[in-house]
Amino acid sequence: MNVSDAMTQRDTLVTVSLPGTRDDVLVYLQEHGFSSVPVVKDVDGTAVFRGLVSRDDLIENPDEDQLALLMRDVPTIDPGETLAAAAALMRETGTRRVPVVAEDGDGDLDGIITVTDLIRAIARENANGDVAVGDLASTDINTTYVKTPLPVAEREIYYANVPYAIVLDDDADMAGIITEVDIVEVARVVEGEEETGESIAEQDSAWAWEGIKAVGGRYLPTRNVEIPAEAVSEFMSEDVVTVTRKRSAREAAQAMITNDIEQIPLVSGGELIGVVRDIDLLEAI
């Protein structure tokens, strides 16, 4: 099976076009829950691929409005390449979405091959998935506490460089899971404000906005987005899908597709021992 057989086709792909602004991207990310969006430019009727702009690009450049200055060059892949080649490229570059551009073409964006496309191929037995999931899972687990304010949990996720946090209760047992997508869904675009100021928390709160912002200069609401200050427990998913170490990558992939999730906690005897992410399953291909 080749990239062209599994990719998201251009006619169903949402893009942003040059010229454009950061608000165009923010609205797109909120509406669709993706972490990045391809940028194209109309050249004589052809949507020529120009780059990619991600949520991290917006965070790292809070004062930049122009899409042309926010986007970045990313690797592309030819539609005739194998799924194994696409999986290897994603693992090597740490990217979840690879634009598909024919090497001998005119730069036209043919589509996007994503981690989800490859997970779907594994689930449907169009790619290898016989490896035991216990051999693929990570034992390094990102966690947060049920009463942690959501803006702080977002920072924990950001600094851990993973898209999730397992939520622990007072007994340190798994109570749920919170993901980047959950946070994006409740983030609110603030029009006409240069910064959210004290809108995240009261000034006398131990988790005051100014105190959080001082931890690092790259916090999502520094310009025109704010995140509710309620506890993580208000936004987490409590019904957590889990998997045991002897299950196959294919079974894990099928669970991810069925439940529309990107990571599954690995348990043994009811105890949390790891996490298998969708990108981990690419090692099976």
C-alpha positions in Angstrom: 0.0 0.0 0.0 1.4 3.4 -1.0 1.0 6.9 0.5 -1.5 7.8 -2.2 -3.8 5.0 -1.1 -3.9 6.0 2.6 -3.5 9.8 2.5 -6.2 12.4 3.0 -7.0 13.6 -0.5 -6.6 17.2 -1.5 -10.3 17.7 -2.2 -11.2 16.9 1.4 -8.3 18.7 3.0 -8.8 22.1 4.7 -5.9 24.6 4.1 -5.2 28.2 4.8 -4.0 30.4 2.0 -1.5 33.2 1.6 -1.9 36.0 2.4 -3.5 35.3 5.8 -3.3 36.0 9.5 -2.8 34.1 12.8 -6.5 34.4 13.5 -7.3 32.3 10.3 -5.2 29.5 11.8 -6.5 29.9 15.3 -10.1 29.5 14.2 -9.2 26.5 12.1 -7.4 24.8 14.9 -10.3 25.3 17.3 -12.9 24.2 14.8 -11.1 21.0 13.7 -9.0 20.1 16.8 -5.8 19.7 14.7 -2.4 20.8 15.8 -1.3 22.2 12.5 -2.6 23.3 9.1 -0.9 23.3 5.6 -0.4 26.7 3.9 -0.9 27.1 0.1 -0.7 29.9 -2.4 -2.7 30.2 -5.6 -0.2 30.2 -8.5 -2.0 30.4 -11.9 -4.9 28.3 -10.5 -2.7 25.8 -8.8 -2.6 25.4 -4.9 1.1 25.3 -4.5 2.3 24.1 -1.1 4.3 26.7 0.8 4.6 25.3 4.4 2.9 24.4 7.6 1.8 26.4 10.6 1.2 24.8 13.9 -0.2 25.7 17.3 3.4 25.8 18.7 4.3 28.3 15.9 1.5 30.6 17.2 2.7 30.2 20.8 6.3 30.9 20.0 5.5 34.0 18.0 2.7 35.7 20.0 3.1 39.1 18.4 3.3 38.0 14.8 0.1 38.3 12.8 1.2 37.5 9.2 0.8 33.9 8.1 3.8 34.1 5.8 6.1 34.8 8.8 4.5 32.2 11.0 4.7 29.2 8.6 7.7 27.0 8.4 9.2 24.6 5.9 8.5 20.9 6.5 9.5 17.7 4.8 7.2 16.3 2.2 6.7 12.9 0.7 5.9 11.6 -2.8 2.5 9.9 -3.3 4.2 6.8 -4.6 6.2 6.1 -1.5 5.3 3.2 0.8 3.5 3.5 4.2 6.7 2.2 5.8 8.6 5.2 4.4 6.0 7.6 5.6 6.1 6.0 9.1 9.9 6.2 9.2 9.8 9.9 8.1 7.3 10.7 10.9 9.3 9.0 13.5 12.6 10.7 12.4 11.1 14.2 12.2 8.6 13.9 15.1 5.8 15.2 12.9 2.2 13.9 12.8 1.3 15.3 9.3 3.4 15.1 6.2 2.3 17.0 3.1 2.2 14.9 0.0 3.8 16.6 -3.0 4.9 14.8 -6.1 8.7 15.1 -6.6 8.4 15.6 -10.3 5.3 17.9 -10.1 4.8 21.6 -10.0 4.5 21.8 -6.2 0.8 21.2 -6.1 -0.4 19.8 -2.8 -1.8 16.4 -3.5 -2.9 15.7 0.1 -1.7 15.0 3.6 -0.6 11.7 5.1 -1.2 11.7 8.9 -0.5 9.4 11.8 -4.2 8.7 11.9 -4.1 7.6 8.3 -1.3 5.1 9.2 -3.2 3.9 12.3 -6.2 3.3 10.2 -4.1 1.2 7.8 -2.8 -0.8 10.7 -6.4 -1.3 12.1 -7.6 -2.5 8.7 -4.7 -4.9 8.2 -3.2 -2.9 5.4 0.0 -2.4 7.3 1.8 -4.6 9.8 0.3 -4.6 13.3 1.3 -7.9 14.9 3.8 -6.5 17.4 2.8 -6.7 21.0 1.8 -3.3 22.3 3.9 -3.8 25.4 7.0 -3.6 23.3 6.0 -0.2 21.9 4.6 1.6 24.9 6.5 4.2 26.9 6.9 3.8 30.6 7.5 7.6 31.0 4.0 8.9 31.8 2.9 12.5 32.0 0.4 13.1 34.8 -1.5 15.9 36.5 -3.8 16.2 39.6 -7.6 16.3 39.4 -7.7 19.7 41.1 -5.0 21.3 39.0 -6.4 24.4 37.1 -6.7 23.7 33.4 -4.2 26.5 32.4 -1.5 24.8 34.6 -2.3 21.4 33.2 -1.9 22.9 29.7 1.6 24.0 30.7 2.4 20.6 32.1 1.4 19.0 28.8 3.4 21.6 26.8 6.6 21.3 28.8 6.3 17.5 28.8 6.1 17.7 25.0 3.3 15.1 24.8 -0.4 15.7 23.9 -1.9 14.3 27.0 -1.8 14.0 30.8 -3.1 11.1 32.9 -5.2 12.6 35.7 -4.5 11.2 39.2 -6.9 11.4 42.2 -6.1 11.9 45.9 -4.9 8.3 46.1 -2.7 8.6 43.0 -5.0 6.3 41.0 -5.9 7.1 37.4 -9.1 9.2 37.4 -9.1 10.2 33.8 -7.2 11.7 30.9 -6.9 15.3 29.5 -5.6 16.0 26.1 -4.5 19.0 24.0 -7.7 18.6 21.9 -9.8 18.8 25.1 -8.1 22.1 26.0 -8.4 23.6 22.5 -12.1 22.8 22.5 -12.7 25.0 25.5 -10.2 27.8 24.7 -11.9 31.0 23.8 -10.6 33.5 21.2 -10.5 37.0 22.8 -11.1 39.7 20.2 -9.5 43.1 20.5 -7.3 42.2 23.5 -3.5 42.2 23.4 -3.3 39.8 26.3 -5.7 38.0 28.6 -4.4 39.8 31.6 -6.2 38.6 34.8 -9.0 36.8 32.9 -7.5 33.4 33.7 -7.5 33.7 37.4 -8.0 36.2 40.2 -4.9 38.1 41.2 -4.9 36.7 44.7 -5.1 33.2 43.5 -2.1 30.9 44.1 -2.3 30.1 40.4 -2.6 33.7 39.2 -2.1 34.3 35.5 0.9 36.6 35.9 2.7 33.9 38.0 2.0 31.2 35.4 3.1 33.4 32.5 6.4 34.0 34.3 7.3 30.3 34.1 8.0 30.8 30.4 7.2 33.3 27.7 5.4 30.9 25.4 2.0 30.4 27.0 -1.0 30.0 24.6 -3.2 32.8 25.9 -0.5 35.5 25.7 -2.3 37.3 23.0 -5.9 36.4 22.1 -6.9 33.0 23.6 -7.9 32.3 27.2 -8.3 28.9 28.9 -10.9 28.3 31.7 -9.4 28.3 35.2 -11.5 25.5 36.6 -10.0 22.2 37.7 -8.9 19.5 35.2 -11.6 17.3 36.6 -14.2 19.5 34.9 -12.8 18.8 31.4 -11.1 15.4 31.5 -12.5 12.1 30.1 -13.3 9.7 32.9 -14.1 6.7 30.8 -10.5 5.8 29.9 -9.8 3.1 27.3 -6.9 0.9 28.4 -4.9 -2.0 27.0 -2.7 -4.7 28.4 0.9 -5.3 27.3 0.1 -8.6 25.3 -2.4 -6.9 23.0 -1.2 -6.3 19.4 -0.6 -3.0 17.8 -3.5 -3.8 15.5 -5.9 -4.2 18.4 -4.6 -0.9 19.9 -5.0 0.8 16.5 -8.6 -0.5 16.2 -9.4 0.9 19.7 -7.9 4.2 18.8 -9.9 4.5 15.6 -13.1 3.3 17.3 -12.8 5.7 20.2 -11.2 8.6 18.3 -8.2 8.8 20.7 -4.5 9.2 20.2 -3.1 7.4 23.3 -4.1 4.5 25.5 -2.9 3.8 29.0 -1.1 0.5 29.4 -2.2 -1.4 32.5 -1.3 -4.6 34.3 -3.5 -5.9 37.1 -5.4 -2.7 37.1 -2.2 -0.7 37.7 -1.0 2.0 35.3 2.4 1.0 33.9 2.8 2.9 30.6 1.2 4.7 27.7 1.0 3.7 24.1 0.6 6.6 21.7 -0.5 6.4 18.1 2.9 7.5 16.9 4.4 4.5 18.9 2.4 2.1 16.8 4.3 3.3 13.7 7.2 1.2 14.8 5.1 -1.8 13.9 4.9 -0.9 10.2 
